[in-house]
Structures are given as structure tokens and as C-alpha cells.
Amino acid sequence: MAWNPWRGLGNLPREVWWLALVTFINRAGMMALPFLVLYLTKHRGYAPTTAGFALTLYGFSALLSAPFAGRLSDRIGPWRQMELSLLFSGGLLILFPWVRNLESTLGLIVLWAVVSEAFRPASLAAIVDLVQPEQRKAAYSLNRLAINLGMSIGPLAGGFILLVSYPLLFWVDGATSLAAGLFLLSKRHVRAPHTAPAASSPLRLQSLRDTRLRYFLLAIVPVVLVFFQHNGTLPLFLVRDLHLPESAYGMLFTVNTLLIVALEVPLNLAMTHWPHRHALALGAFLIAAGFGVTGFAGGFASAAAAVAVWTFGEMIFLPGAAAYMAEIAPAAQRGEYMGMYQMTFSLGFTLSGALGTFIFERLGAGNLWTIMFLAGSLSACLLRQIKSQPSRPPHA
């Protein structure tokens, strides 16, 4: 029998494949956020610190809303929440280039963050609802495959589109979000209805009582902060320090996503039986090492080599972290737990925008990448201590 590295994707429910297709459509058009810093600095003329503040505002808005978006997903159902998120975020993106003053731009960024990021905890919770525990690795790998196939198109195309028109980035991104939302609406009549849990206060986050959840989220904050440097300081470093064209950033994204498309599924299937603490610690360390060696890059080839190192960390860490969250989340609180997980990523995004650009401007790129290596290594040490057995659900 011929070796098939994607054999673990067989027998998944049709809804998992629908979600993968929606994710692919949406990510294939994802151009606005990766190039937001360059749009604000080069097209709108704002200082790098202002662009960094805009990224911070996006992350802070997503940070505050994520746990409640997760609870909303538990109440109205993850599929309905994904529909609303895609349709409204598409409309906001189409409007974005016509907003001219700074205050309105920042206000729109807040709305964009809240609406767009509501998709993530809902999609993670939907996967847990659809598959058996033994299928979770395969389902999350398929979702990641869709994300990265889309990302191999979106940022690369965006890098060339911005050479023609920065506003066109937002219009294409918005159009793909609308298309994905309409596809989900077309499948509404063949989906199983959602049964909401017993009513409770929407502001009461019971997941915070779970000590293992709290430890895990605190442990991943440093490495998430490191990982999100690819959205903020990495493009500035490539353009300002290495003097590469803006399109090089899109091509580095393609290096990242092509590696993931080729290797993530077989890599995770091979590591299925690894304890969570071993896999997550290794993934965090590789992310730290990849961004750490970025400081030694002297051109496109060496920058691509650094991207390859942290890409291997990403391929191990992100599916493993989602699977760990699925393991410890009680059935009636999956959206809330995934919202808390997403909140932690938003916190890392927020800190990466503010602290990354601050360190970059005040201390220089070399110190920035050294600090990122140390932060990611701290997460690796902390993750080495987590337990692999499921925890009990927190009591009301």
C-alpha cells in the first residue's frame, strides 16, 4: 500500500469539511491584517508607534471580547456565530479605506477586531462538537491545513496588490469574508440544530475556576507574544533593516504556509501519542529559536531559514495547544474555554504590537530578537510541567 501522510483525515464528518472550506475561502482573502502596519505607515503616513498602537487596539479589543464571544457561541451555537462574524467583518473591511481620520480609523479597528475574532472560538468549539476524541488531531490538522492553504494565497497576493492599491487589499479581504459567510448560510438547512445550555449570566466565566486552565494560559502568553511578531515587527525589520521590498514579506508567508501544507499533518500524526507537555514544550522552543535567529538574517534566504525554524514550532505547538484545550474543556463550556484560549492569543497580539515596536525603535532589532528568544524559552519551560490527564469540569 502506498504511503499516504494524510490518511488520518479520512472519515471526518461532512461539517468538518465545510468548516475547512469556509476557513480556506476566508484565509485566501486575508490581506488587510498582515499589512495593517505598512498600510498605516506607508499609505496613511502615520508613525510606526501609531501603527503599533493600532495593532495594540485590535488585540486589546479581541482580548476583552473573546471569552464572551465564547460564551455567546455556547448560547446561540458556533455555526450561527461564524455566519454573523464573517458577514459583518466583510462589510467593515469594505468600508475601511473610506475612513480617513485617525479617530474613526481606530474606532473601526475596534469593531473589526470584535466581530472578526468572534469566528475563532466558535470554529474551535464547532470542531470539538463534531468529532470523537480520537479524531480531534485529524480535525484540527484539516482546519490548520485549510488555514495555511489560504494563507499561501492571501498574503502573497496582498504583497503584490498593495503595489497597485492599498485600499484594494481591504476590498478583496472583505469580499472573501462575505463569500464565506454566504456559503455557511447556504448550508444552514442541513445542519443539526444547536441546543443551548441552561441559562446563566453572560458575564460569569466559570472556566476561571479551573486551575489547570489558568496555568496553561499563563504559560503560553510569552510564546504567543513571540509568535505574533510576524504581524508587527517582522515586516518592519524586513523593509527597514534588510531593505527588502514589501512583497518579500508576502513571499516569506508563502514559505511558512507551504511547509505547513506539506508537513503538518504527517508530523502531528507521527506525534499523536506524545504527551502534551513534551510536544508543547518542543513547539514553544522552536518558535523561540526561529525568531531568535532572525536577528542574524542578512537577506531573504537567511530570513526564510529563520521562518522555517519557527514554522516547525508552529506546526507542533498550535494543533497541540488546541487539542489540549479540547481535552480539558467540559462539554457545555467548550465555547467559553476556547474563548479563553483565544483571549490569550489576543493578549499576545496586543503585547506584540506595543512592546515589539517599542523595543524595535528604542533598543534595536538585535535586542528585540534576543528578548523574543528568552520569552519563548520561558514558555517551553513552563509547558514542560503540565499534566496530560483530563481535568474535572469546574463546578458552578
N, C-alpha and C positions, 0 to 999 in steps of 0.2 A: 504493500500500500504506500502510495506517495505521501511524503511528509507534508502536513498542512498546518502551518503555525497558527491559523485562525480557526481551528476545529472547535475550540471552546465556545465559539459564538453560535453554534447550532442550537436549535430547539428553544430559542428565546421567543417569548410571546410577541405577537404582531405589534402590540402597542409600544414595545421597546424599540422596534424598528421604525415606527412612526416618529417617536421622540428623537431617534438618531437622525432621521431625515430632516425634521424641523431644525434641529441643532445645526446640521450641516448648512442648510439654507441661510440661517441666521448668521453663522460664523463666516460663511463665504462672503458675506457683505460687511463684516466687521472691519471698518476702516477708521471711523471717527475717533474712538478712544485711543488706539495706539499712536495716532498722530496728533492728539489734542495739544500736547506741549508745543510741537512745531507749528501747529495752526495758530496758537495764541501768540507765539513769539515772532514767527516769521511773516505770517499773513496779517495778523492784527496789530503787531508792533509792541506787545506787552513785554515787560522784563521777565527773565527766567523765574524770578521769585514769585511774580504774579501768576505765571503759568503753574508753578509748583503749588501755589495756594489753591488754584482751581482744581488741580488733582486732589489736593487735600480735602477740599469741599465735597468733591464727588465721593471720595472714600468715606468721609465723615457721615454724609447723608445715607450712604448704603449701610454703613456701620450701625447707625441708630435704627434704621428701618428693618434690617434683616431678621432679627428674632420675631418681630411682629408680623413680618411677611410670612415667616414660617408658621406662626400660629394661624394666620389667615388661610394658609394652604390647608391646614388641618380642618378648618371650618368649611370652606367653600369647595375644597377639592383642588389638588395640584394642577389638573388639566385646565380648569376654568381660570385659575390664576395665571398660568402660562399664556393662555389666549389674550387675556387683558394686558399682560406685561408687553407682549410683542406688538399688539396693535397700538397701544398708547405710546410706547417708546419710538415706534416707527414714525408716528405723527410728530413727535417732539424733534426728532432728528431732521426731518424735512424742514421744520421751521427754524432750526438753529442758525443757519447762515444769514438770515434776515434780521437777527437780533444784533444790534450794533454797539450799544453802550455796555460798559463793564458790569454795572449792577444787574441789568437784565440778563446778560450772559451768565453770570454766576447763579442767578435765580433759576434759569433754565437748566443749568448743570445740576442743581439740586433735584429738580423734578425728574430729569433724565436718570439720575442715579437711583432714586427711589423706585421708579417704575421699571427700569431695565433690570436692576438687580433682583427684583422680586421673582424673576424667572428661575434663578439658580436654586434656591432652597426647594422650590416646587418641583423642579426637574429631578433633583436628587431624591426627594421623598417619593416621587412617582415611580422611580426605578425600584426602590425597596418594596413598594406595594405590589409590583407586577411580577416579581421573580421569587423563586425559592432561595433560601440561604446559600445553597451550593452554586447558584447561578449568578450571585452578585458580582463576583470578579469579572465574569464574562460580560455581564450587562454594563458595568462601569467601563470596561475596556472598549465596548462598542460605542458608548457615549463619548469617550475620550477620542476614539478613532474618528467619529463624526466631527468633533470639535476641531481636531487638528487637520483633517482633510479640508475643512472650511478655512482654517487659518492659513493653510498653504496657498489659498487663493486670495483671501481678503487683504491682508497687509501687503502682499506682493503687488496686487493690482492697485492698492491705495498708494503705494510708493510712486507709481507712475502716474496715477490720476492727479495727485497733488501737483505734479509738474505742469499740468494743464490748468487745474482749478481746484483750490482748496474747498470751496462750497460743494463741489460735486461729490466729495467724499461723504458728506453728510446726507446728500440726497440718495446716493446709491445705498448707503447703510440703512437709511430709513425705509427704502423700497423693499429691501430684502426682509426686514423685520415685519413689515406688513404682509408680505407674501407668506412668511412662515406662520403668522397668526391666522391668516385666512385658510391655510391648509389644516391647521388644528380645528378650526370651526367646521370644516367640511367633514371631519371625522367624528363630530360630536354624537351623531345618531347611532354609532356602532360601539360606543364606549360604555363600559359598566358604570352605573350611577354611583356617585360618591355618597357615603354615609358619614355624616358629621359626628364627632364625639359629643359626649354630654357637655352642655353649655357651661362655660366658666369665664372668668374675667379675661378679656383680651390682653390686659396689661400684666397678668400674673404669669411669670415664667417659671414653671415648676422644674424645668430642666436644670436650673441653677443649683438645685439641691444635690445633684449628682456629683460627688467629689471626683470621680474618675473623669467626668466630662470637663470639669473645671481645670483639672491638672493638664489634660490633653490640650485644651485650647490655649492655656498659658504657655505650654511647651512649644507649640508651633508658631507662636507670634513672631519670634525672631527670624525663623527661616522664611515665613511668608513675607516679612518685610524685605528680606534679601531678594526673594523671587520677583517681587513687583518692581525691582529696579529696571526690569526690561521695558516697563512702560514709561518711566520717567527719565532717570539719568543716563541710561544706556544710549538712547538716541542722541542726547546732547553730547555725550562722550564721543560717539562715532563722528558726529558732524564737526564739533568744535576742536577736539583734541587730535583725532585721527584724520580729520579733513576729508572724510568720505562723503559722497553725495547722499541726500535723503533716501534715495532708492535703495542704498545699501542696507538700511535698517529693515526694509521690507524683505530683502533677499536673505538676511540673517534669520528672520522669522520663518522663511521657507526652509532653511537648513534645519531649524528646530522641528518644524512640523513633519518634514519628510522622514527624519529619523524616527519620530514617534509613530508615524503611519507604518513604517517598515518593521519596527522592533517592539513597540509597547505591548501588543497582545501576546506574542510569544514570550517576552520577558516576564510578564505578570503571570502567565500560565505556568511558567517554569518555577516561579516563586510562590505559587498558591499555598504551599504548606509551610512557608516561612512564618515564624512568629511575628506578630505585628511590630514588636519592639525592635527586632533585627532589621526588618525591611524599612521601617520608617526612619530609623537612625541612619542607615546607609543612604537612603534617598536625601535626607537633610544634609548630610556631609557632602555629598556630590554637588548639591546646589551651592553650598558654601564654597567649595573648591572651584567650581566653574566661574562664579562671579569674582572670587579672589584672584584668579589668574587673568581676568580681564584687564587688570592694571598693567600687565606685561605685554598686551597686544600692541602691535605696531602697524597693523594694516588689516585688510579684510580677511586674509587667510587665518591669521592668528586670532582675530576676533571670532571667526567661525569655529575654530578649535575650542575656544573657551565656551561658546554656546553649546557645542556638542557635549562637553563635560556636564554642564548644569542640566542639559536636556535628559541625560541618563538619570540624574537625580529626580527630575520632574516625573519621568516615566515610572519610577518606583514609588515616589512619595505621594503623588496626588491620588492615584487609584487606591493605594493602601490606606490613606487617610479617610477616604470616603467609605471604604469597606469597614474600617474600624468604627466609624460613626454609625453605620448601618447595624453593626453588631450590638452596640450598647444602647441604641435608641428604642424605647418602648413603642409598641405598635401605634398607640393613639397619639403619640407625640413626635412622630417622625419628622413632620414639617418643622416643628419647633426646634428639634435637635439640629436639623440641617440648617435652619435659620441661624442658630448659634454658631455653627461651623462657618457659615457664610459671613457672619458678623466678624469672625476672627480674620478672615481673608480681607474684609473691608478695612479692618484696623491696620493690617499690614500695608494695604494700599495707601491708606491715609498717611501713615508714618513714612512710607517710602517717598511720597511726593514732597512732604515738608522737609524731613530730615535729609533725604537724598540730595535734593537740590541745595540745601543749606551747606552740607559737608562739601559738596562738589565745588561751590563757589568760594567757601571760606578756607577749606583745608586742601583742596585739590583732588584730582581723580585718584591718585595713588593711595591716599589715606582713606578715601571713600571705599575702594575695593578691599582694602585690608580690614576695615571695620565690618564690611559685609561678610567676609570670611569668618571672622570671630563670632558674629551674631548667629550665622548658620550653624557653626560648630557647637554653640551653646544648645541650640535646639536638638542637635544629634545626641548630645549627652543626656538631655532630659528625656527624650523619647526612648532611650535605651532602658528606662526604668518602668515603662508602662506594662500592665498586665494584659494577658491575652484572653482571659475568661470573660464571658458576658457579665455585665453588672446587673443588679436588680433595678427595676424602674423606680424612680423617686416617688414617694407617697405624697398624696395631696395633703 
